[in-house]
Amino acid sequence: MTTVGIVTGAGRGMGLECARSLVGRVDRLLLVDLDERTVTGAAGELAGRGAFVEPFVLDITDRDGLARLAARARELGTLRAVAHAAGISPTMAGWRRILTVDLVGTALLAEALRPLATRGTAMVCFASMAAMFGDTEPRPEVEAVLADPLDGHFVERIREAVGPEIEDPGMAYTWAKRGVHRFVQREAVRVGPVGARVCSVSPGIVATPQGKQEAEHHPSMKALVERSALGREGRPEELAAVVAFLLSDEASFLTGVDVLVDGGVRAGLAARA
């Protein structure tokens, strides 16, 4: 059996580290990114290690492109591992685009790859520590909308359910990542009968170019790091190691859950409450 891995957002940061961690764990590796230059460079680096790596330029919200990605994965072999790290943060776009890429895009990718799922297939979707901050009380009207991110009017419906505050990019990001948590739970039930698994991972503050950009606009991030249990930022390879474990056979009884990898930010805040 020829095994296939897919990493989205693979051109840089945590996505690239996830791709590096999968070299040698799968026979064929597809690197997906919107930026052709960076993903081609990443593929060249990893191919230099003797791996079969292929770049795939794609907007994760493009249904036709996702169909081509699924078809290519099927051509190459049996889908074994998917690390979905593609996404955008609050300083990168407006609220609508954030919801569309970070949540709707996650659901679209899972929908496209679902027919390829089989026993041993595992997927990890990137959420965020941000999903656990702010108003975390259950809101049935919001939960009902989050349950169906592929609804054609999803963005308008979530705006109506949450209210005008979601037009703040940071708030949109929080709700998008909460939606990822909930989507993973539902997706785990959908693919479980064939023996496939789906989890999410919620990074804290990690030293990546994207993380640096957010920190420059949000000084409060420095305070969170200082108050965390470890008192430092995470490294991309630390997140990739967690993702590699979740994708491995050693995690064969883990599905439908989120793993918080925040260096003890929440623990630090709770201890000081």
MILUM-886059 format. One record per residue: residue number from 1; residue in one letter; y, x, z negated of N, C-alpha, C in turn. Coordinates in steps of 0.2 Angstrom, whole numbers, plus 5000, padded with zeros to 4 digits. Each point is the difference from the previous one (the first is absolute). Layout:
<markes>
<NUM, A, <Y, X, Z>, <Y, X, Z>, <Y, X, Z>>,
...
</markes>
This chain:
<markes>
<1, M, <4994, 5004, 5000>, <5006, 4996, 5000>, <5006, 5004, 5000>>,
<2, T, <5005, 4999, 5005>, <5006, 5004, 5000>, <5005, 4996, 4996>>,
<3, T, <5003, 5003, 4995>, <5005, 4996, 4996>, <5007, 5001, 5002>>,
<4, V, <5004, 4995, 4999>, <5007, 5000, 5002>, <5005, 4999, 4994>>,
<5, G, <5005, 5004, 5000>, <5005, 4999, 4995>, <5007, 4998, 5003>>,
<6, I, <5004, 4996, 4997>, <5007, 4999, 5003>, <5005, 5001, 4994>>,
<7, V, <5005, 5004, 5001>, <5006, 5001, 4996>, <5006, 4997, 5003>>,
<8, T, <5004, 4996, 4997>, <5006, 4998, 5003>, <5006, 5003, 4996>>,
<9, G, <5005, 5001, 5003>, <5006, 5004, 4997>, <4998, 5007, 4999>>,
<10, A, <4996, 5002, 5005>, <4996, 5007, 4999>, <5005, 5006, 5002>>,
<11, G, <5006, 4999, 5003>, <5004, 5005, 5002>, <5003, 5005, 4995>>,
<12, R, <5000, 4997, 4994>, <5003, 5004, 4995>, <4999, 4997, 4993>>,
<13, G, <5002, 5003, 4994>, <5000, 4998, 4994>, <4992, 4998, 4997>>,
<14, M, <5000, 4995, 4997>, <4993, 4998, 4997>, <4995, 4998, 5005>>,
<15, G, <5003, 4997, 5006>, <4995, 4999, 5005>, <4997, 5006, 5003>>,
<16, L, <5004, 5005, 5001>, <4997, 5006, 5003>, <4995, 5003, 4995>>,
<17, E, <5002, 5000, 4993>, <4995, 5003, 4995>, <4994, 4996, 5000>>,
<18, C, <5000, 4993, 5001>, <4994, 4996, 5001>, <4996, 5002, 5006>>,
<19, A, <5003, 5002, 5005>, <4996, 5002, 5006>, <4997, 5007, 4999>>,
<20, R, <5004, 5004, 4997>, <4996, 5007, 4998>, <4994, 4999, 4995>>,
<21, S, <5001, 4995, 4996>, <4994, 4999, 4995>, <4994, 4997, 5004>>,
<22, L, <5001, 4997, 5005>, <4994, 4996, 5004>, <4997, 5005, 5005>>,
<23, V, <5003, 5006, 5001>, <4997, 5005, 5005>, <4993, 5002, 4997>>,
<24, G, <4995, 4999, 5003>, <4993, 5002, 4997>, <4997, 4994, 4997>>,
<25, R, <5003, 4995, 4999>, <4997, 4994, 4997>, <4998, 4995, 5005>>,
<26, V, <5004, 5000, 5006>, <4998, 4996, 5005>, <4999, 5004, 5007>>,
<27, D, <4996, 4997, 5005>, <4999, 5004, 5006>, <5006, 5000, 5004>>,
<28, R, <5004, 4995, 5001>, <5005, 4999, 5004>, <5006, 4997, 4996>>,
<29, L, <5006, 5002, 5001>, <5006, 4998, 4996>, <5006, 4998, 5005>>,
<30, L, <5002, 4994, 4999>, <5006, 4998, 5004>, <5006, 5000, 4995>>,
<31, L, <5005, 5003, 5003>, <5006, 5001, 4996>, <5005, 4995, 5003>>,
<32, V, <5003, 4996, 4996>, <5004, 4994, 5003>, <5007, 5001, 4997>>,
<33, D, <5005, 5000, 5004>, <5007, 5001, 4998>, <5005, 4997, 5006>>,
<34, L, <5006, 4998, 4998>, <5005, 4998, 5004>, <5003, 5006, 5004>>,
<35, D, <5001, 5005, 4996>, <5003, 5006, 5003>, <4995, 5004, 5004>>,
<36, E, <5001, 5001, 5006>, <4995, 5003, 5005>, <5000, 5008, 4998>>,
<37, R, <5006, 5002, 4999>, <5000, 5008, 4999>, <4997, 5002, 4994>>,
<38, T, <5001, 4996, 4994>, <4997, 5002, 4994>, <4992, 4999, 5000>>,
<39, V, <4998, 4995, 5003>, <4993, 4998, 4999>, <4996, 5005, 5005>>,
<40, T, <5003, 5002, 5006>, <4997, 5004, 5004>, <4999, 5007, 4997>>,
<41, G, <5006, 5002, 4996>, <4999, 5006, 4997>, <4995, 5000, 4994>>,
<42, A, <5000, 4995, 4997>, <4995, 4999, 4994>, <4993, 5001, 5003>>,
<43, A, <4998, 4996, 5006>, <4994, 5001, 5003>, <4998, 5007, 5002>>,
<44, G, <5005, 5003, 5003>, <4999, 5007, 5002>, <4998, 5005, 4994>>,
<45, E, <5004, 4999, 4995>, <4998, 5004, 4994>, <4993, 4998, 4997>>,
<46, L, <4998, 4994, 5000>, <4993, 4999, 4997>, <4995, 5001, 5006>>,
<47, A, <5001, 5000, 5006>, <4995, 5002, 5005>, <4999, 5007, 5000>>,
<48, G, <5005, 5004, 4998>, <4999, 5007, 4999>, <4995, 5002, 4995>>,
<49, R, <4999, 4995, 4995>, <4995, 5002, 4995>, <4993, 4998, 5003>>,
<50, G, <4999, 4998, 5006>, <4994, 4999, 5003>, <4998, 4992, 5000>>,
<51, A, <5005, 4996, 4998>, <4998, 4993, 4999>, <5002, 4996, 5007>>,
<52, F, <4996, 4995, 5001>, <5002, 4995, 5006>, <5005, 4996, 4997>>,
<53, V, <5006, 5001, 5003>, <5006, 4996, 4997>, <5004, 4998, 5006>>,
<54, E, <5002, 4993, 5000>, <5003, 4997, 5006>, <5007, 4997, 4998>>,
<55, P, <5006, 5001, 5002>, <5006, 4997, 4998>, <5000, 4993, 5004>>,
<56, F, <5003, 4995, 4996>, <5001, 4994, 5003>, <5007, 4997, 4998>>,
<57, V, <5004, 4999, 5005>, <5007, 4998, 4999>, <5000, 4993, 4999>>,
<58, L, <5003, 4997, 4995>, <4999, 4993, 4999>, <5005, 4997, 4995>>,
<59, D, <5003, 4995, 5001>, <5004, 4996, 4996>, <4995, 4995, 4996>>,
<60, I, <4999, 5001, 4994>, <4995, 4996, 4996>, <5001, 4993, 5000>>,
<61, T, <5006, 4997, 5003>, <5001, 4993, 5000>, <4998, 4997, 5007>>,
<62, D, <4998, 5005, 5005>, <4998, 4998, 5007>, <4993, 4998, 5001>>,
<63, R, <4999, 4993, 5000>, <4993, 4998, 5001>, <4996, 5003, 5006>>,
<64, D, <5004, 5000, 5005>, <4996, 5003, 5006>, <4998, 5007, 4999>>,
<65, G, <5005, 5004, 4997>, <4998, 5007, 4998>, <4995, 5001, 4995>>,
<66, L, <5000, 4995, 4995>, <4994, 5000, 4995>, <4993, 4998, 5004>>,
<67, A, <5001, 4996, 5005>, <4993, 4998, 5003>, <4998, 5006, 5004>>,
<68, R, <5004, 5004, 5003>, <4998, 5007, 5003>, <4997, 5005, 4995>>,
<69, L, <5003, 5000, 4994>, <4998, 5004, 4995>, <4993, 4999, 4998>>,
<70, A, <4999, 4993, 4999>, <4993, 4998, 4998>, <4995, 5001, 5005>>,
<71, A, <5002, 4999, 5007>, <4996, 5001, 5005>, <4998, 5008, 5001>>,
<72, R, <5005, 5004, 4998>, <4998, 5007, 5001>, <4996, 5002, 4994>>,
<73, A, <5001, 4998, 4994>, <4995, 5001, 4995>, <4993, 4998, 5001>>,
<74, R, <5000, 4994, 5003>, <4993, 4998, 5002>, <4996, 5005, 5005>>,
<75, E, <5004, 5002, 5005>, <4998, 5005, 5005>, <4997, 5006, 4996>>,
<76, L, <5004, 5002, 4995>, <4998, 5007, 4997>, <4994, 5000, 4996>>,
<77, G, <4999, 4994, 4997>, <4994, 4999, 4995>, <5001, 4995, 4995>>,
<78, T, <4997, 5001, 4994>, <5000, 4995, 4995>, <5006, 5001, 4995>>,
<79, L, <5004, 4995, 4999>, <5006, 5001, 4995>, <4997, 5001, 4993>>,
<80, R, <5003, 5006, 4997>, <4997, 5002, 4994>, <5006, 5000, 4995>>,
<81, A, <5006, 5002, 5002>, <5006, 5001, 4995>, <5006, 4998, 5003>>,
<82, V, <5004, 4996, 4997>, <5007, 4999, 5002>, <5005, 5001, 4994>>,
<83, A, <5005, 5005, 5001>, <5005, 5001, 4995>, <5007, 4998, 5003>>,
<84, H, <5002, 4994, 4998>, <5006, 4997, 5003>, <5006, 5002, 4996>>,
<85, A, <5003, 5005, 5002>, <5006, 5003, 4996>, <5007, 4998, 5004>>,
<86, A, <4999, 4997, 5006>, <5007, 4999, 5003>, <5004, 4995, 4997>>,
<87, G, <5006, 5001, 4999>, <5005, 4995, 4997>, <5007, 5003, 5000>>,
<88, I, <5004, 4995, 4998>, <5007, 5003, 4999>, <5003, 4998, 4993>>,
<89, S, <5005, 5004, 4998>, <5002, 4999, 4993>, <5007, 4997, 5001>>,
<90, P, <5003, 4998, 4994>, <5007, 4996, 5000>, <5006, 5003, 5004>>,
<91, T, <5000, 5007, 5000>, <5006, 5003, 5004>, <4999, 5000, 5008>>,
<92, M, <4994, 4998, 5002>, <4998, 5001, 5007>, <5001, 4994, 5004>>,
<93, A, <5001, 4994, 4998>, <5001, 4995, 5004>, <5003, 4994, 4996>>,
<94, G, <5001, 4994, 5003>, <5002, 4994, 4997>, <4994, 4996, 4997>>,
<95, W, <5002, 4995, 4996>, <4994, 4996, 4996>, <4995, 4997, 5005>>,
<96, R, <5002, 4998, 5006>, <4995, 4997, 5004>, <4995, 5005, 5003>>,
<97, R, <5003, 5005, 5002>, <4996, 5006, 5003>, <4995, 5002, 4995>>,
<98, I, <5002, 5001, 4993>, <4996, 5003, 4995>, <4994, 4995, 4999>>,
<99, L, <5002, 4993, 4999>, <4994, 4996, 4999>, <4995, 5000, 5006>>,
<100, T, <5003, 5000, 5006>, <4996, 5000, 5006>, <4995, 5006, 5001>>,
<101, V, <5003, 5006, 4999>, <4996, 5006, 5000>, <4995, 5001, 4994>>,
<102, D, <5003, 4999, 4994>, <4996, 5002, 4994>, <4994, 4995, 4998>>,
<103, L, <5002, 4993, 5002>, <4995, 4995, 4998>, <4997, 4997, 5006>>,
<104, V, <5004, 4997, 5005>, <4997, 4997, 5006>, <4996, 5006, 5004>>,
<105, G, <5003, 5006, 5000>, <4996, 5005, 5004>, <4993, 5002, 4997>>,
<106, T, <5000, 4999, 4993>, <4994, 5002, 4997>, <4995, 4994, 5001>>,
<107, A, <5002, 4994, 5000>, <4995, 4994, 5002>, <4998, 5001, 5007>>,
<108, L, <5005, 5002, 5005>, <4998, 5000, 5007>, <4995, 5006, 5001>>,
<109, L, <5001, 5005, 4997>, <4995, 5006, 5001>, <4993, 4998, 4997>>,
<110, A, <5000, 4997, 4994>, <4993, 4997, 4998>, <4997, 4995, 5004>>,
<111, E, <5004, 4996, 5003>, <4997, 4995, 5005>, <4997, 5003, 5006>>,
<112, A, <5004, 5005, 5002>, <4997, 5003, 5006>, <4994, 5004, 4999>>,
<113, L, <4999, 5003, 4994>, <4994, 5004, 4999>, <4995, 4997, 4996>>,
<114, R, <5001, 4994, 4998>, <4995, 4996, 4997>, <4993, 4999, 5004>>,
<115, P, <5000, 4999, 5006>, <4994, 4999, 5004>, <4996, 5007, 5000>>,
<116, L, <5003, 5005, 4998>, <4997, 5007, 5000>, <4996, 5001, 4994>>,
<117, A, <5002, 4996, 4994>, <4998, 5002, 4994>, <4992, 4999, 4999>>,
<118, T, <4997, 5004, 4997>, <4993, 5000, 4999>, <4998, 5003, 4993>>,
<119, R, <4994, 5000, 4998>, <4998, 5003, 4994>, <5002, 5008, 5000>>,
<120, G, <5004, 5001, 4994>, <5003, 5007, 5000>, <5007, 5001, 5002>>,
<121, T, <5003, 4995, 5004>, <5007, 5001, 5002>, <5004, 4999, 4994>>,
<122, A, <5005, 5004, 4999>, <5005, 4999, 4995>, <5007, 5001, 5002>>,
<123, M, <5005, 4996, 4997>, <5007, 5000, 5002>, <5004, 5001, 4994>>,
<124, V, <5005, 5004, 5000>, <5005, 5001, 4995>, <5007, 4998, 5003>>,
<125, C, <5003, 4996, 4997>, <5007, 4998, 5002>, <5005, 5002, 4995>>,
<126, F, <5005, 5003, 5002>, <5006, 5003, 4996>, <5004, 4994, 4997>>,
<127, A, <5001, 4999, 4994>, <5005, 4996, 4997>, <5005, 5004, 4997>>,
<128, S, <5002, 4999, 4993>, <5005, 5004, 4997>, <5000, 4998, 4993>>,
<129, M, <5002, 5005, 4996>, <5002, 4999, 4993>, <5005, 4994, 4999>>,
<130, A, <5005, 5000, 5005>, <5005, 4995, 5000>, <4998, 4993, 4999>>,
<131, A, <4994, 4998, 5002>, <4997, 4994, 5000>, <4999, 4997, 4993>>,
<132, M, <5000, 5005, 4995>, <4999, 4998, 4993>, <5006, 5000, 4996>>,
<133, F, <5006, 5001, 5003>, <5006, 4999, 4997>, <5004, 4994, 5001>>,
<134, G, <5005, 4998, 4996>, <5004, 4994, 5001>, <4996, 4994, 4997>>,
<135, D, <5001, 4994, 5003>, <4997, 4994, 4998>, <4993, 5000, 5003>>,
<136, T, <4996, 5000, 4995>, <4993, 5000, 5001>, <4996, 4994, 4998>>,
<137, E, <5004, 4995, 4998>, <4997, 4994, 4998>, <4997, 4996, 5006>>,
<138, P, <4995, 4997, 4999>, <4997, 4996, 5006>, <5005, 4995, 5003>>,
<139, R, <5001, 4999, 5006>, <5004, 4995, 5003>, <4996, 4997, 5005>>,
<140, P, <4997, 4994, 4999>, <4995, 4997, 5005>, <5003, 4999, 5007>>,
<141, E, <5006, 4998, 5000>, <5003, 4999, 5007>, <5001, 5006, 5004>>,
<142, V, <5001, 5006, 4996>, <5000, 5006, 5004>, <4993, 5003, 5002>>,
<143, E, <4995, 4999, 4995>, <4993, 5002, 5001>, <4997, 4996, 5006>>,
<144, A, <5002, 4994, 5001>, <4997, 4996, 5005>, <5003, 5003, 5007>>,
<145, V, <5006, 5002, 5000>, <5002, 5003, 5007>, <4997, 5007, 5001>>,
<146, L, <5000, 5004, 4994>, <4997, 5007, 5001>, <4992, 4999, 5002>>,
<147, A, <4997, 4995, 4999>, <4993, 4999, 5002>, <4999, 5000, 5007>>,
<148, D, <5005, 4999, 5004>, <4999, 5000, 5007>, <5006, 5004, 5004>>,
<149, P, <5000, 5006, 5000>, <5005, 5004, 5003>, <5000, 5000, 5008>>,
<150, L, <4994, 4997, 5003>, <5000, 4999, 5007>, <5003, 4994, 5002>>,
<151, D, <5002, 4996, 4996>, <5003, 4994, 5002>, <5006, 5001, 5004>>,
<152, G, <5001, 4997, 5006>, <5006, 5001, 5004>, <5007, 5000, 4998>>,
<153, H, <5000, 4996, 4994>, <5007, 5000, 4997>, <5000, 5003, 4993>>,
<154, F, <4996, 5005, 4999>, <4999, 5003, 4994>, <5007, 5003, 4997>>,
<155, V, <5003, 5003, 5003>, <5007, 5003, 4998>, <5004, 4995, 4997>>,
<156, E, <5001, 4995, 5004>, <5005, 4994, 4998>, <4997, 4997, 4994>>,
<157, R, <4993, 4999, 5000>, <4997, 4996, 4994>, <5001, 5004, 4994>>,
<158, I, <4999, 5007, 5000>, <5001, 5004, 4994>, <5007, 5000, 4998>>,
<159, R, <5005, 5000, 5004>, <5007, 5000, 4999>, <5001, 4993, 4996>>,
<160, E, <4997, 4995, 5002>, <5002, 4994, 4997>, <4997, 4999, 4993>>,
<161, A, <4994, 5003, 4999>, <4996, 5000, 4994>, <5003, 5005, 4995>>,
<162, V, <5002, 5006, 5002>, <5003, 5004, 4995>, <5007, 4999, 4999>>,
<163, G, <5004, 4999, 5005>, <5007, 4999, 4999>, <5004, 5005, 5004>>,
<164, P, <5007, 5000, 5000>, <5004, 5005, 5003>, <4999, 5007, 4998>>,
<165, E, <4997, 5001, 4994>, <5000, 5007, 4997>, <4995, 5004, 5004>>,
<166, I, <4996, 4997, 5004>, <4995, 5003, 5004>, <5003, 5004, 5006>>,
<167, E, <5006, 4998, 5001>, <5004, 5003, 5006>, <5002, 5007, 4998>>,
<168, D, <5000, 5002, 4993>, <5001, 5007, 4998>, <4993, 5004, 5002>>,
<169, P, <5001, 5006, 5004>, <4994, 5003, 5002>, <4996, 5002, 4995>>,
<170, G, <5002, 5002, 4994>, <4996, 5002, 4994>, <4996, 4994, 4998>>,
<171, M, <5003, 4994, 5000>, <4996, 4995, 4998>, <4995, 4998, 5005>>,
<172, A, <5002, 5000, 5006>, <4995, 4999, 5006>, <4994, 5004, 4999>>,
<173, Y, <5001, 5007, 4999>, <4995, 5005, 4999>, <4995, 4998, 4994>>,
<174, T, <5003, 4998, 4995>, <4996, 4998, 4994>, <4995, 4994, 5002>>,
<175, W, <5003, 4995, 5003>, <4996, 4994, 5002>, <4995, 5002, 5005>>,
<176, A, <5002, 5004, 5005>, <4995, 5002, 5005>, <4994, 5004, 4997>>,
<177, K, <5001, 5004, 4995>, <4995, 5004, 4997>, <4996, 4996, 4995>>,
<178, R, <5003, 4995, 4997>, <4996, 4995, 4996>, <4995, 4996, 5005>>,
<179, G, <5003, 4998, 5006>, <4996, 4997, 5005>, <4994, 5004, 5002>>,
<180, V, <5001, 5007, 5000>, <4994, 5004, 5002>, <4995, 5000, 4995>>,
<181, H, <5002, 5000, 4993>, <4995, 4999, 4995>, <4996, 4994, 5001>>,
<182, R, <5003, 4994, 5001>, <4997, 4994, 5001>, <4996, 4999, 5006>>,
<183, F, <5002, 5003, 5005>, <4996, 5000, 5007>, <4994, 5004, 4999>>,
<184, V, <5000, 5006, 4996>, <4994, 5004, 4999>, <4994, 4996, 4997>>,
<185, Q, <5003, 4996, 4995>, <4995, 4996, 4996>, <4996, 4995, 5005>>,
<186, R, <5004, 4996, 5004>, <4997, 4995, 5005>, <4996, 5004, 5005>>,
<187, E, <5003, 5006, 5003>, <4996, 5003, 5005>, <4993, 5003, 4997>>,
<188, A, <5000, 5002, 4994>, <4994, 5002, 4997>, <4994, 4995, 5000>>,
<189, V, <5002, 4993, 4999>, <4996, 4995, 5000>, <4998, 4998, 5008>>,
<190, R, <5004, 5001, 5004>, <4998, 4999, 5007>, <4995, 5005, 5003>>,
<191, V, <5001, 5006, 4998>, <4996, 5005, 5003>, <4994, 5002, 4996>>,
<192, G, <5000, 4998, 4994>, <4995, 5002, 4995>, <4993, 4998, 5002>>,
<193, P, <4999, 4994, 5004>, <4993, 4998, 5002>, <4997, 5005, 5005>>,
<194, V, <5004, 5004, 5003>, <4996, 5004, 5005>, <5000, 5007, 4996>>,
<195, G, <5002, 5001, 4994>, <4999, 5006, 4997>, <5006, 5005, 5000>>,
<196, A, <5006, 4997, 5002>, <5006, 5004, 5001>, <5004, 4999, 4994>>,
<197, R, <5005, 5005, 4999>, <5004, 5000, 4994>, <5007, 5001, 5002>>,
<198, V, <5005, 4997, 4996>, <5007, 5001, 5001>, <5003, 5001, 4993>>,
<199, C, <5004, 5005, 4999>, <5004, 5001, 4994>, <5007, 5002, 5002>>,
<200, S, <5005, 5000, 4995>, <5006, 5002, 5001>, <5002, 5006, 4995>>,
<201, V, <5005, 5004, 5002>, <5002, 5005, 4995>, <5008, 4999, 5000>>,
<202, S, <5002, 5001, 4993>, <5007, 4999, 4999>, <5003, 5007, 4998>>,
<203, P, <5003, 5004, 5004>, <5003, 5006, 4998>, <5006, 4999, 4996>>,
<204, G, <5001, 5005, 4996>, <5007, 5000, 4996>, <5005, 5004, 5004>>,
<205, I, <5003, 5005, 4997>, <5005, 5004, 5004>, <4997, 5006, 5002>>,
<206, V, <5000, 5001, 5006>, <4996, 5006, 5003>, <5005, 5004, 5005>>,
<207, A, <4999, 5006, 4999>, <5004, 5005, 5004>, <4998, 5000, 5007>>,
<208, T, <5003, 4995, 5004>, <5000, 5000, 5007>, <5007, 5000, 5003>>,
<209, P, <5001, 5001, 5007>, <5006, 4999, 5003>, <5003, 4993, 4998>>,
<210, Q, <4996, 4995, 5001>, <5002, 4993, 4999>, <5002, 4999, 4993>>,
<211, G, <4996, 5003, 4995>, <5001, 4999, 4993>, <5007, 5003, 4998>>,
<212, K, <5001, 5006, 5003>, <5007, 5004, 4999>, <5005, 4995, 5003>>,
<213, Q, <5000, 4997, 5005>, <5005, 4996, 5003>, <5001, 4994, 4995>>,
<214, E, <4995, 4997, 4997>, <5001, 4995, 4996>, <5004, 5002, 4993>>,
<215, A, <4998, 5006, 4998>, <5002, 5003, 4994>, <5008, 5001, 5000>>,
<216, E, <5002, 5002, 5006>, <5007, 5002, 5002>, <5004, 4993, 4999>>,
<217, H, <4997, 4995, 5002>, <5004, 4993, 4999>, <4999, 4997, 4994>>,
<218, H, <4995, 5002, 4996>, <4998, 4996, 4994>, <4999, 5005, 4994>>,
<219, P, <5006, 5002, 4997>, <5000, 5005, 4994>, <4995, 4998, 4995>>,
<220, S, <4999, 4993, 4999>, <4995, 4998, 4995>, <4993, 5003, 5000>>,
<221, M, <4998, 5002, 5006>, <4994, 5003, 5001>, <4999, 5006, 4996>>,
<222, K, <5005, 5004, 5000>, <4999, 5006, 4996>, <4999, 4998, 4992>>,
<223, A, <5003, 4995, 4998>, <4999, 4998, 4993>, <4993, 4998, 4999>>,
<224, L, <4997, 4997, 5005>, <4993, 4997, 4999>, <4995, 5006, 5000>>,
<225, V, <5002, 5005, 5004>, <4996, 5006, 5000>, <5000, 5004, 4993>>,
<226, E, <5006, 5000, 4997>, <5001, 5003, 4994>, <4997, 4997, 4994>>,
<227, R, <4999, 4993, 5001>, <4997, 4996, 4994>, <4993, 4999, 5001>>,
<228, S, <4997, 5003, 5006>, <4993, 4999, 5001>, <4996, 5004, 4996>>,
<229, A, <4993, 4998, 4999>, <4996, 5004, 4996>, <4999, 5008, 5002>>,
<230, L, <5000, 5001, 5006>, <4999, 5007, 5003>, <5007, 5003, 5001>>,
<231, G, <5005, 4996, 5000>, <5007, 5003, 5001>, <5001, 5004, 5007>>,
<232, R, <4997, 4998, 5005>, <5001, 5003, 5006>, <4998, 4995, 5006>>,
<233, E, <5002, 5002, 5006>, <4998, 4996, 5006>, <4993, 5002, 5002>>,
<234, G, <4997, 4995, 5004>, <4994, 5001, 5002>, <5000, 5004, 5007>>,
<235, R, <4994, 5003, 5001>, <5000, 5004, 5007>, <4996, 4996, 5005>>,
<236, P, <5001, 5000, 5006>, <4997, 4996, 5005>, <4992, 5001, 5000>>,
<237, E, <4998, 5006, 4998>, <4993, 5001, 5000>, <4996, 4997, 4994>>,
<238, E, <5004, 4999, 4995>, <4997, 4996, 4994>, <4999, 4993, 5002>>,
<239, L, <5004, 4997, 5004>, <4999, 4993, 5002>, <4994, 5000, 5005>>,
<240, A, <5000, 5005, 5004>, <4995, 5000, 5005>, <4993, 5001, 4997>>,
<241, A, <5000, 5004, 4995>, <4993, 5000, 4996>, <4998, 4994, 4997>>,
<242, V, <5004, 4996, 4998>, <4998, 4993, 4997>, <4998, 4996, 5006>>,
<243, V, <5004, 5000, 5005>, <4998, 4996, 5006>, <4993, 5002, 5003>>,
<244, A, <4999, 5007, 5000>, <4993, 5002, 5003>, <4994, 4998, 4995>>,
<245, F, <5002, 5000, 4994>, <4994, 4997, 4995>, <4999, 4993, 5002>>,
<246, L, <5005, 4996, 5000>, <5000, 4992, 5001>, <4996, 4999, 5007>>,
<247, L, <5001, 5005, 5005>, <4996, 4999, 5006>, <4993, 5003, 5000>>,
<248, S, <4998, 5003, 4995>, <4994, 5003, 5000>, <4994, 4996, 4997>>,
<249, D, <4994, 5002, 5001>, <4994, 4996, 4997>, <5000, 5000, 4993>>,
<250, E, <5004, 5005, 4997>, <5000, 5000, 4992>, <5004, 4994, 4997>>,
<251, A, <5004, 4997, 5005>, <5004, 4994, 4997>, <4997, 4993, 5003>>,
<252, S, <4993, 5000, 5001>, <4997, 4995, 5004>, <5000, 4993, 4996>>,
<253, F, <5002, 5000, 4994>, <5001, 4994, 4996>, <5007, 4998, 4998>>,
<254, L, <5004, 5003, 5004>, <5008, 4999, 4999>, <5002, 4996, 5006>>,
<255, T, <5003, 4994, 4999>, <5003, 4996, 5005>, <5004, 4995, 4998>>,
<256, G, <5005, 4998, 5003>, <5005, 4995, 4998>, <5004, 5002, 4995>>,
<257, V, <5001, 5006, 4998>, <5004, 5002, 4995>, <5006, 5005, 5002>>,
<258, D, <5005, 5001, 4996>, <5005, 5005, 5001>, <4999, 5006, 4995>>,
<259, V, <5002, 5006, 5002>, <4999, 5006, 4996>, <5008, 5002, 4999>>,
<260, L, <5002, 5000, 4994>, <5007, 5003, 4999>, <5000, 5007, 4999>>,
<261, V, <5004, 5004, 5004>, <5000, 5007, 5000>, <5007, 5002, 4999>>,
<262, D, <5002, 5000, 4994>, <5008, 5001, 4999>, <5001, 5005, 4995>>,
<263, G, <4996, 5004, 4998>, <5001, 5006, 4995>, <5002, 4997, 4993>>,
<264, G, <4999, 4994, 4999>, <5001, 4997, 4993>, <5007, 4998, 5000>>,
<265, V, <5003, 4997, 5005>, <5007, 4997, 5000>, <4999, 4994, 4995>>,
<266, R, <4996, 4995, 5002>, <4999, 4994, 4996>, <4998, 5001, 4993>>,
<267, A, <4996, 5005, 4999>, <4998, 5002, 4993>, <5006, 5003, 4996>>,
<268, G, <5004, 5004, 5003>, <5006, 5002, 4997>, <5005, 4995, 4998>>,
<269, L, <5001, 4995, 5005>, <5005, 4995, 4998>, <4997, 4995, 4995>>,
<270, A, <4993, 4999, 5000>, <4998, 4996, 4995>, <5000, 5003, 4993>>,
<271, A, <4999, 5006, 5000>, <5000, 5004, 4993>, <5007, 5000, 4997>>,
<272, R, <5005, 4999, 5005>, <5007, 5001, 4997>, <5003, 4993, 5000>>,
<273, A, <4996, 4995, 5001>, <5003, 4993, 5000>, <5001, 4997, 4992>>,
</markes>
